[in-house]
């Protein structure tokens, strides 16, 4: 957890599931700070420790920005806001109501994670409306004169936004720019896969959002799972190609009575094959292990999308 002297960006491991799985970010400018994503309620001590490690206090935080309200990104926002007397919580318009009253958010997450929910997620705390800023597409937040432009980037979720930091020429993209674990880096660079987890995956919107990210010619993208990635144009092209391939796989299994199991296996094969081309050592073993949760959630999300968008029969 280090502070970039040039850019003032700190990557914080939120401790969710395993090390280097889920990140939150601290952006520091002239003694003021913003958090981008928070992890879960169990992550709050780590976020506060990051402030202290960089000579800041809770009173120095101006913004807590959620890329979207899935609980590995925003579950800790409520309890964190209770610790930050001067902070405003910033969120997409469609996510605001869930942060004011997180009961439906918790119920949805429990339906996805089942018995694993309580193992990894802390209690949810409502955020009062008066401490919340609902963000229009393209709205700019100021951090001690450092502009943070928040653009709506749906596809992974309808209420997703990404944050453009002109100072570092970087995007903070939550899950819109996919999943890239540092354990799977190779001599050829980062390995990346899209995130199609339930329940709002939209392939057309996701492709458009990725192209919007690429249009800024960013030097880097900060993804939640996990950390900074470079070679952004190459990775973006890979994500779009994989969205196409995943949609084709899902359509091919649409009428299968064992659709979910077969789709899970097909996604695993797809990612292993791409990892082998990337030169990742022992890809056939390591990719299914490290991506096990993501493969399951991606298959679930593709299934929900298929049910919402069935092929029209002649």
Steps between C-alpha positions, in 0.01 A plus 500: 500500500710790370432859401605600150686828542400610151136403511397468864323166448499226764382145429342343809441128531153483658555144630198360317522123432879478455804730475521712183142417402309821569640855503383839615686815406605807694573812295694771684538862390645783710403340830146409392384151408238299315422131521390326179313184603516368855487121506258350752416603854789284616739716296452827692795451742732453201375821338550698818846349542589616148411857598720483807788342307503801266478769767127565462208500741134407441419873495721539190272291277270699270350224284406133511416400140332169414555370149186293564318358800593131480611420852865423425519861377262693724400277790739690725381847394242541777722410796790690342293817467429484872875538558549793256343821633558714189448248220221488242399169345479513118303242303315433173132609511380140475716393794403776743180343631680176583752688713225692680325170577726199436247228591427400138871517419577254778220266394627499141856431610387215725318343204823509298752396768283269710673370810821683411338838561555524876856371469614800297252786552456724801180676602358764265439853628264747328646828378282807561384689191653824628849344487456369147576648156318337207724526194388599154691354205820702459472680834831622640590480869779720627765365736709798610489626141560157347206416270349152520255455212235235555351340190219247484644172368222236502533143381622318808221676689253764391603724791874486431722804467873544445725783615741678266801656673663740255803547731611140453316446170338197660153352540366341816265248342360271768394196296428664163856433381495141615696287744879473495683328784867563545567129564417443132739758358749353256796621298243614242320721752169489679229239444146636510143368477165682497270499801143401407375426851127522577263662465536788251758385244440666161754413229420794271530749784821338627668520159403867472633575847833331427532703181427817697781413740741436213406827330683701769827322411566425869845417629348257749175359633444417866267200529353374824615141434794585518714810481653702217523369143681660207503411126140618521417499128610138465307392808190686388504325163535167680202579724276585206601182316430294811157658552418390144628148567315469831173615347545244220563224753192598698279513191622158394392351833177696537270197473722252680338333804841519668566854386676635810736207547590488132547878485727494804714232336506686168611824665777317683626354172482841332708667769753216517553513125551877508735468797706239319537737204606766752783273616367450852675216677278201590195682365284188490536469879541856622231678296206285620627529858555876505192581293265249665273762658510722192416212265200407713374859518563561129297191415219614729498845341496361147209277601301794635573692179381208286176476695446874458589494129382170349555434133184561303376179344361512147 
